[in-house]
Amino acid sequence: MGMKDQFQDKSEQWQQQAKQKAEQAKQQGQRGRQGQGPDRDRMRDEETERLQREEQERLDPDYDM
């Protein structure tokens, strides 16, 4: 087996490992989202809006003084 064949085999092994890891991560992500549904998204949106409001209030100058 020549050097070229060895490098090609190693490259194919790394590609397979990368595909397997990507598939595992995808499956774990799907399992983590099961059962949480739209309520979690709604809570995240409300939290984001609240943080944006607080940041805006902090940055707005206070003209009441």
C-alpha positions, 0 to 999 in steps of 0.5 A: 500500500502506497503513501497515497492510499494510506492518506486516502484511507485516513481521510475516508476514516475522518470523514466517516467519524465526522459524519457519525459525530454530526449524526449523534449531535443531531440526535441528541439535539432532537431528544433535548427538544422533545416535550418542550415545544412552543411553550419553551419558545414563547418563554424564550421570546418573552425573556428576550423582549424583557432583556431588550426593554431593560437594555433600552431603558438603561440606555435611554437618558432620563429626561425627568430630571 
